[in-house]
Amino acid sequence: MDTIVDLKQAIDQLVKEKGIERQVVLEAMEQAVLTAANKKYRNTRDLEAHYNHESGEVELFEFVTVVEEVEDSYKEIGLDEAHEIDPEAELGDSLGEKLDASSFSRIAAQTAKQVIIQKVRDAERETIYNEYSDRIWEVITGMVRRFEKGELLIDLGRAEAVLPAKEQMPREVYRPGDRIRAIITEIRMTTKGPQIMLSRTHPSMLAKLFEAEVPEIAEGIVEINAIVRDAGSRAKIAVSSNDRDVDPVGACVGMRGARVQNVVSELRGEKIDIIPWSEDIARFACNALSPAQVSKVFVDEEKRALEIIVADDQLSLAIGKRGQNVSLAARLTGCRIDIKSESKVADADEVQEFASFDATASDEVAEQNESPETPVLEDAVSDKAEASVETVVE
């Protein structure tokens, strides 16, 4: 059969190049021949196609049912005629006869080829989907292919992934051919095949990078309890240890900061604060505001709110640039945080004490509270500081 010459070799080549299971290719071949035959015979016959492993051919069979009175000569056969083929044939039996597949026209052969191509493509898409659906939240390496409407299209080898604009790190610039690392967040099956979604800003990206750098995390000795990120600028990661002899912060920092520096380099200089986790919310909040030093903490457990007092020279450090430090600390702890300086608290106490002795001072107190010199930065920051804890997705 001219159209299926060296079929075994063609099958071996498809299996090797596309990484598809042999059975899938064989089923595609059988379906292709069957589709071409049905088109040739205009679906008037009951046909089946089967691959013969010995001969290396797809054989085509026509089946007819043994009946007393024939109404459809293409699908039925009389009992007497059936006995000529099989003396033991009975009513209701199905008899098969091998057809000459070489009689297919060139159009039929082309149809078979197209069906094979489509089947192979579908099988390849299914294989890719199954492979990457098991790798969600895994950091992978790819090559930048091109830009499309702000999105980066990444070549992963056997598949193409998408890095949306909102999942890209600020101020990062890539050119076609550059290598890039990102975490798989989602895989969708579309009409064009599997669509793999990537991210470089997700907190899990940071968690996986630390897991790769810190053996204690991979072994479960050190745990990452919470992570928050202002991608490209600053991140805070809370860690704890299941072994009293292992310092979780030291393990993540590494000898002379080597481990954390590798992560920082991958994230293009993003500052990372590694702090110890604590179930005591007051202690945890003090750690979360690092590198600032905290003087006092007042906890309102019912409202999940914290009032934190710091020295005057620590106020700007605790708040951070544009309120970033206190905002990340609030998200990490899951509490509303109000920060005040010691001098402001002392002034407030003096005014309150003075007002309690002289009722006429109430107007003066009111004027002082309304004075434009009264700092309002803390209130503005506290409004920004309320957020929810972002927990690492494993």
Number of C-alpha atoms within 10 A of each C-alpha: 13 9 16 18 11 12 16 15 11 13 16 12 12 15 17 12 8 14 14 18 14 14 11 14 21 19 15 21 27 21 20 25 28 22 20 23 25 16 15 15 12 9 11 13 17 16 21 19 21 17 16 11 10 7 10 15 19 22 18 20 18 17 19 22 22 23 18 13 10 14 11 12 12 15 18 22 23 17 21 15 12 22 13 10 12 12 11 9 17 16 13 13 16 17 18 16 12 13 12 11 20 11 11 18 14 11 12 21 20 15 18 23 19 13 20 21 16 13 19 20 15 14 19 21 21 15 16 18 19 13 11 17 16 10 15 18 21 17 20 14 14 19 21 22 19 15 15 11 7 12 15 23 22 28 19 15 10 10 17 18 22 20 22 17 14 12 18 21 19 15 8 9 8 15 12 13 13 12 14 15 17 23 25 25 19 15 19 12 12 9 7 8 17 22 20 24 21 29 24 25 20 24 23 26 24 26 21 21 21 21 19 14 20 18 14 19 22 14 10 13 17 23 18 20 17 22 24 27 22 19 19 19 15 16 22 25 25 23 22 21 20 13 11 9 7 14 17 25 19 16 21 25 21 14 10 9 12 13 19 23 19 16 22 17 11 13 22 15 14 19 20 19 18 21 22 19 24 16 7 8 18 18 14 18 24 20 21 27 25 18 15 21 17 21 13 14 19 12 15 12 10 6 9 14 17 21 16 22 23 22 18 13 12 18 19 16 19 28 25 18 10 11 19 20 24 29 25 28 29 27 23 27 25 19 23 23 29 24 22 21 19 19 13 15 12 11 11 14 12 12 16 14 11 14 16 12 9 9 9 10 15 15 11 12 16 10 11 13 14 10 10 9 8 10 11 9 12 17 14 12 20 20 13 19 25 22 18 15 17 17 15 18 13 9
